[in-house]
Amino acid sequence: MPFDRRPLRDLIVTDILERLEAGQLPVGTRVDERVLANELQVSRTPVREALSLLAYEGILETRVGKGFWVAPLTAKDIAETYPIILALESYAVTQIRPDVMKQLAAELRAAADAMEQVADSPAEAQQADNDWHRRLVGQAENQRLNLLLTRIKQSAG
């Protein structure tokens, strides 16, 4: 079993981002570092580091003397972020081997069909869309690109 050698702060960032993506931390929610540290069974220092990093990235906001809160996403955030996502995903496609792309095309078609089936349910449609994009980018076999795209998408909601 491979060890995850990332700093504890980064593992906590990943956990918080997963909670955001799952809807467990809606916009405007206070993120209590003590509660989070207790839940994760870690000290408050790496939790505070993770929260500060997410505040720096604009995912959380800091309120002096009141802690960290889930920041709202603005139209400007989306307008600035999605062209970056498009460029990185386009690059990912160029990194997929042709033999893999042939097989992937059928999988993506099936995933797109599944997406149409849940189009009336925004949460399910978003999840299906995320799955489609993860499947595509995952075939590029570039872990750093995958991580970068995941972080950028999470910052854009």
N, C-alpha and C positions, 0 to 999 in steps of 0.2 A: 504494500500500500504506500503510494507516494505521500510525502509530507508536504503540506502547504507551507512554503517558506516566506510567505508575505508577512509583513509586520502585523501585529495584532490590530493596530489601528485600521489597516486596510480590510481585514476580515470583518471588523465591526461596520465599516463603511458599506461593505457588500451586504451585510445583514440589514442595515437600515434601508438601503436601496431596494432590497427584496420586499421589505415591509411596505415601502411606498408603492411599489409596483403592484403588490397584492391588495392595496387599498386599506391597509391596516393603519396608515397614518395619513388621513386626509389633510388637504390644505387648511392651514390655520391651527393645526394640532400642535400642542406643546410637546416637545420631546424631552422627557425628564431624564437627565443623565444618571441620576441615582437609581431610578427604576430600571433603566436599560442595563446599567452595570450589574445590578442584582440578577436580572433575567439571564444575562450572558455569563454570569459568574466570573467577572473580571473587575479590576480596579477601575475607578472613575477616570484615571489619567488617560488611558487609550480611548475611552469613550469620549472624553472631552476633545481629544485630538481628532477623532473621527467626525464629531459634530462640527468642530471648527473648520475642517477641510470641506465638509459639505456646505457650510455657510459661505466659505470662500468661493465655491463653485456656484453659489446662488440657489442651491436646492433647499437649504434652510436659511433662515434669517436669525440674527442675534438681536435680542432685545435687552438692553443694558439692565442688569440686575434681575432679569426675568427668565433668562435662559434662551433655548433654541426653539424655533417654531418652523413648521413646514411652510415654505414660501409659496406664494401664488405664482402661477405661470402666466406670463404676459404674452400678448400677440408678438411683441418684439422678440421674446425668447424663442418662440417657434420660428419666426421668420429668419432669425439668424442661425438656428440650429439645423433645420431640415435640409438646406443645401449642403451642409457638411456631411450629414448622414447619407444623402444621395451620392455625393462624391466618393465617400468611403465604401459604400455598398457597390457602386459601379467598379471601383478598383478590386473589390473582393471577387466579383464575377470574372475579372480578367485573370485571376489567380487559380481558378478552378480548371483542373485538367479536362480536356475535351471528352475523354471516355467517361469521366465522372459526371460531366454536364449532361450527357445524353440520359443517363439514369436519373439524374436529379430533375430533369425537365418533367418527367412523368410524376415524380413525387410532388413537385411544386404545383402541377396541374390539379392533382388530387387535393392538396392542401387548399388551393384556391377554391375548388368546388365546396370543400368543407366550410370555408369562410362564407360563401354565399348562403349556406344553410343557416348560419347564425347571424345574418346581417341585421335582423330585427332586434338583436340583443347587443347593445353597445359593449358591454363588458366581455361577452363571449367573442364578439367580432374583433375586439382589440387583442384578446389573447390569441385568437386564430391568426391575426395579422402578425403579431410578434413571433409566433411559432414559424410562420412562413419565412419571415426574414432571418430568423436564427438558423433555420435549415439551410437557406441559401448561403449565408455568410459562413456558416460552420464548415461548408465544403471547401472553403479557401484554405483550410488547414493553417491558419495564421492566428495563433492564440492572442497575440498582442492586438491585432486588428479586431478580433472578436471582443476582447475586453474593452478596447477603446469605444467601439460602437455601442456596447452595452451601457457604458457610463454616459455617453453623449445622449443616447435615447432616454435614459432614466432622468437626465437633467431637463429634458424637454417634455417630460410627462409621457 
